[in-house]
């Protein structure tokens, strides 16, 4: 029984510490990374702008996806997008949308001896896709984690995880 109580006490202490480590939503760091998240997904989904995306990734970027696997390297990750965006004509319509789930975004600063060097950003988002009638239909909801690092004073995504993709109708949304 004592072991159980100590385990619970340790868990609650750790949880308290972790939850206090979350950056306030009105902080400069939270707002900066929220804007970067918006810029990233606008470039990926709305404007088809691989150059903007490239400016947000470190050279050794890695993308981990629960359905599509691992992609290593910024250029390898962006190569299909460069091709797709070059084929974009005047009649181009965005084939899919990414919508950040309100209130799901959280940021956790990373420090080394008190100096900020990075941050973990996590959240949930949903997707919509054009169907054969060119109407948007609800797609999956998923979780994501971005590991942001400061490189020469610029925020870059070093690692991205996209996971827990599920149909929207069966998904439970969790707030941080």
Beta strands, then each sheet from edge to edge (+ up, - down):
strand 1: 57-65
strand 2: 69-72
strand 3: 96-100
strand 4: 106-112
strand 5: 115-130
strand 6: 136-151
strand 7: 154-167
sheet 1: 2+ 1- 7- 6+ 5- 3+
sheet 2: 2+ 1- 7- 6+ 5- 4+
end
